[in-house]
Amino acid sequence: MFSASKLFAIDVDEFAHDPELEEAAIRFANGDDDGAEQGLLEVLAPQGARVNHEETWLTLFDLYRATGRQERFDTAAIEFAGRFGRSAPQWFSMPEVVSRMTAPAGEPAGGAPGGGPQALAEWTAPAAFGTQTLAALNAAIAKAPQPWRLNWTKLATIQDAAIEPLAKTFAQWAKQSVQLRFIGADVFEQVLKDATPSGDRSVNPMWWKLRMEVLRVMHRPDEFELVALDYCVTYEVSPPSWESAKCDYKPLAADGSFAAGPAIVGDAFRDSLTSGMSAGYSDTLVPSTQMSNMSTVELAGQILGDASAALDLLEQKLMGADLMVISCARLIRIDFSAAGTLLNWVTARQAEGRQVQFVEVHRLVAAFYNVIGISEHARVIARQD
């Protein structure tokens, strides 16, 4: 946990706007890890505009740590060391670190015995999803306790006959208080994205409806609106409207753990700052004529979709503090929907005369805070390693 002495040792230079890094941050926030990586690798290529820009390399390392891609990290680390004459940052997998935060005592972070995602799921999608596959899915969850863990990592295509029935299944889930946990949700989303090219009216519109129903179940209103607009333009029809789903959905990590999905709010650490300490840190943070109550709390995991519950808990643990320090050292990702709610929360705290600081934020999240405007109402301090 952070202490006041550690806090004041941090370099607090403002995180400047950087369009190229912010583009990668937007892709990452949308769950497009490959797109974020591709954008960074392009500018870090031998003839790239940022091949000698150290901060961009560090952003790439943050991406690899946030997504658990050790082999790619190690390859980039060798090139980094040769180019800059010093070692790359230390490797660690953020999903694994967060997984250990939530694993029950005596149980491995990955969950059930057997090890892989397939052993942890009630049902695993084949490469080609057909009508019989849907029947097998329904049969599997009918006899399984909730939450239902569905593994999509092998999925490559959905047969035409199964598209509409699968869309209806997701529409039913959206209307019910069922608990859904998806392993390989990014694979599923990519299949749907590839099948719905913008402007191609030859594509069965049920593909688009399935994609939107999936986004509804995943509680992704911002992405739903973008897809609905694309659908509207492609088929020259009115776009479907967003309706909140009743189901409880969480993504699972590749190892089947629950860690990377929900946000985790740690216990608060309280301290007091004298006027001298606060003035030495920043003349914009705390009135210099009074004692200031500081609370530090950790925000970890991923904040996706509806962030209200996490922010309610955050506010509860920071109650009474006028300087709120939120450690994001183990915060993997925040998406557009959650970031909008977080911006409103930060703005409300500022209006109350309270100060919010996000510290040890990995660079993609820090850049995304700039995009959303959070950095205009709170201090955002990027991690140093």
Buried (B, 14 or more C-beta within 10 A) or exposed (E): EBEBEBBEEBEBEEBEEBEBBBBBBBBBBBBBBEBBBEBBBBBBEEEBEBBEBEEBBBBBBBBBBBBBBBEBBEEBBEBBEEEEEEEBBEEEBBBBBBBEBBBEEEEBBBBEEEEBBBBBBBBBBEEEBBBEBBEBBEEBBEEEEEBBBBBBBBBEBBBEEBBBBBBBBBBEBBEEEBBBBBBBBBBBBBBBEEBBEEEEEEBEBBBBBBBBBBBBBBBBBBBBBBBBEBBBEBBEEEBBEBEEBEBEBBBBBBBBBBBBBBBBBBEBBEBEBBBEBBBEBEEEBBEEEEEBBBBBBBBBBBBBBBBEEBBEBBBEBBEEBBBBBBBBBBBBBBBBBBBBBBBBBBBBBBEEEBBBBBBBBBBBBBBBBBBBBBBEBBBBBBBEE
